[in-house]
């Protein structure tokens, strides 16, 4: 069972915390992480690209010139895809890029990326974050002066002061435990989780069988 130092927000060790082997100590499955990450990014695409066909382009109601005798190829409309200003033959239409991903695959990918951060010693567990009020300067000072880390994902349960303090700091992302996802873990170099967040994530990602 992996064991990690439990620190306070001043980065002082106040104890240790045991992490579940089947959540934070699994073998990293790179192919699974890649598949889930691609699906997550695909789901973010708007899919609103659209071009007009010849029936949708304005104009072109009458035959541009007579059928025979002009020496030109016969044309029935000036909005044909063959003509300048005409419609598009096989252009894009609005569609969804979402990929159906089984929940267990998503949970497996999350276990992999969390285990990778633990193995690379880029996971910190903080007892709790306490702020008298939402202050960006306070959190920014903690991360730079005390923790000395950058490009960090902070995971906690409902902590409004923490969320407001971190949302305006570049290279810092604050998420609630239910919003933890593969993309944000992979994108950020460090993960800082509170003790209660670890417990919630372990409950969510523990294998069912």
C-alpha positions in Angstrom: 0.0 0.0 0.0 1.6 3.3 -1.0 2.3 5.8 1.8 2.7 9.5 1.3 3.5 12.4 3.6 0.5 14.4 4.8 1.4 18.1 4.9 -0.4 21.3 5.9 -0.8 24.3 3.6 2.6 25.6 4.9 4.2 22.4 3.5 5.0 21.1 7.0 4.8 17.4 7.5 2.1 16.5 10.1 1.8 12.8 9.4 1.4 10.2 6.7 -1.5 8.9 4.7 -2.1 5.4 3.2 -3.3 5.3 -0.4 -5.2 2.5 -1.9 -3.0 0.2 -4.0 -5.8 -0.4 -6.5 -6.2 3.3 -7.2 -2.8 4.9 -6.8 -0.5 2.0 -7.3 -1.7 0.3 -10.6 0.4 -0.3 -13.6 0.1 2.7 -16.0 -1.9 1.7 -19.1 -0.7 4.3 -21.7 -3.0 3.0 -24.5 -6.0 3.3 -22.3 -5.1 6.8 -21.2 -4.6 7.8 -24.8 -8.0 6.4 -25.9 -9.9 8.1 -23.1 -8.0 11.4 -23.6 -8.8 11.4 -27.3 -12.5 10.7 -26.5 -12.6 13.5 -24.0 -11.1 16.0 -26.4 -13.3 14.9 -29.2 -16.4 15.5 -27.0 -15.3 19.1 -26.6 -15.5 19.8 -30.4 -18.4 22.0 -31.4 -19.1 20.2 -34.6 -20.7 23.3 -36.2 -18.8 23.4 -39.5 -21.2 23.8 -42.4 -21.1 24.5 -46.1 -24.0 25.1 -48.4 -25.0 22.7 -51.2 -26.2 24.0 -54.6 -29.8 23.9 -53.4 -28.9 26.2 -50.4 -26.8 28.8 -52.3 -28.8 31.9 -53.2 -29.5 32.4 -56.9 -29.1 30.1 -59.9 -32.8 29.6 -60.5 -32.7 29.8 -64.3 -30.5 28.0 -66.8 -27.4 30.2 -67.3 -27.4 29.7 -71.1 -29.1 27.6 -73.7 -28.4 23.9 -74.0 -26.8 23.9 -77.4 -24.9 26.1 -79.7 -22.6 28.0 -77.3 -19.7 25.7 -77.3 -19.8 25.5 -73.5 -20.5 22.4 -71.5 -24.2 22.2 -70.7 -25.2 23.8 -67.4 -28.5 23.8 -65.5 -27.6 26.2 -62.8 -25.0 28.9 -62.1 -24.8 27.6 -58.5 -23.6 24.2 -59.6 -20.4 23.0 -57.7 -18.6 23.3 -61.0 -19.3 27.1 -61.2 -17.6 29.9 -59.2 -19.9 30.8 -56.3 -21.6 27.5 -56.5 -22.4 25.1 -53.7 -20.1 22.5 -52.1 -20.5 18.9 -53.2 -19.5 17.0 -50.1 -18.8 19.7 -47.5 -19.1 19.3 -43.7 -22.4 19.4 -42.0 -23.1 19.9 -38.3 -22.4 16.7 -36.3 -21.4 15.4 -32.9 -17.8 14.2 -32.4 -18.6 12.6 -29.1 -17.3 9.1 -28.5 -19.1 6.7 -26.2 -16.6 5.6 -23.5 -17.5 3.0 -20.9 -17.4 4.3 -17.4 -15.0 1.6 -16.3 -12.5 2.6 -19.0 -12.6 6.2 -17.7 -12.1 5.1 -14.2 -9.2 2.8 -15.3 -7.6 5.7 -17.1 -7.9 8.0 -14.0 -6.3 5.3 -11.9 -3.4 5.1 -14.4 -2.7 8.8 -14.5 -2.9 9.2 -10.7 -0.6 6.3 -10.3 1.8 7.9 -12.7 1.9 11.1 -10.7 2.6 9.2 -7.5 5.3 7.2 -9.1 7.0 10.3 -10.5 6.7 12.0 -7.1 4.5 14.8 -8.4 1.5 14.2 -6.0 1.1 16.1 -2.8 -1.6 15.5 -0.1 -2.5 18.5 2.0 -4.6 18.1 5.2 -6.8 21.0 4.2 -6.8 24.5 2.7 -8.0 27.3 5.0 -8.4 30.8 3.8 -10.2 33.6 5.7 -11.4 34.9 2.4 -10.9 34.4 -1.3 -7.5 35.9 -2.1 -5.6 35.1 -5.2 -2.4 36.6 -3.8 -2.5 34.3 -0.8 -2.8 31.1 -2.8 -0.3 32.2 -5.4 2.2 32.9 -2.6 1.6 29.5 -1.1 2.2 27.7 -4.4 5.3 29.8 -5.3 7.0 30.3 -1.9 6.0 27.3 0.1 5.3 24.5 -2.4 7.6 25.9 -5.1 5.6 24.3 -7.9 4.0 25.4 -11.1 1.5 24.0 -13.6 -0.6 22.5 -10.8 -4.0 20.9 -10.5 -5.6 21.3 -7.0 -8.4 18.9 -6.1 -10.7 19.4 -3.2 -14.3 19.0 -2.2 -16.5 22.1 -2.0 -14.2 24.9 -1.0 -15.5 28.2 -2.4 -12.6 30.3 -1.1 -10.1 28.0 -2.8 -12.0 28.0 -6.1 -12.2 31.8 -6.2 -8.6 32.2 -5.2 -7.3 29.9 -7.9 -9.4 30.7 -10.9 -7.4 33.7 -11.9 -3.9 32.3 -11.6 -2.3 31.1 -14.8 -1.1 27.5 -14.9 -3.3 26.7 -11.9 -6.5 24.7 -12.1 -8.9 24.0 -9.1 -11.3 21.2 -9.4 -13.9 19.5 -7.2 -13.5 15.8 -6.8 -16.4 14.9 -9.0 -14.8 17.0 -11.8 -11.5 15.1 -11.8 -10.7 14.0 -15.3 -7.9 12.5 -17.4 -7.2 15.6 -19.5 -6.6 18.0 -16.5 -4.3 15.4 -14.8 -2.2 14.9 -17.9 -2.1 18.6 -18.7 -0.8 19.7 -15.3 2.6 18.7 -14.0 1.7 18.5 -10.3 -1.4 17.4 -8.4 -2.2 18.7 -5.0 -5.1 16.9 -3.3 -6.7 17.5 0.1 -7.1 14.6 2.5 -10.9 14.5 2.0 -10.4 14.7 -1.7 -8.2 11.6 -1.6 -10.9 9.7 0.3 -13.6 10.8 -2.1 -11.5 9.8 -5.2 -10.6 6.4 -3.7 -14.3 5.7 -3.2 -15.1 6.8 -6.7 -12.3 4.9 -8.5 -12.1 1.7 -6.4 -12.6 -1.4 -8.6 -16.1 -2.9 -8.2 -15.0 -6.5 -8.5 
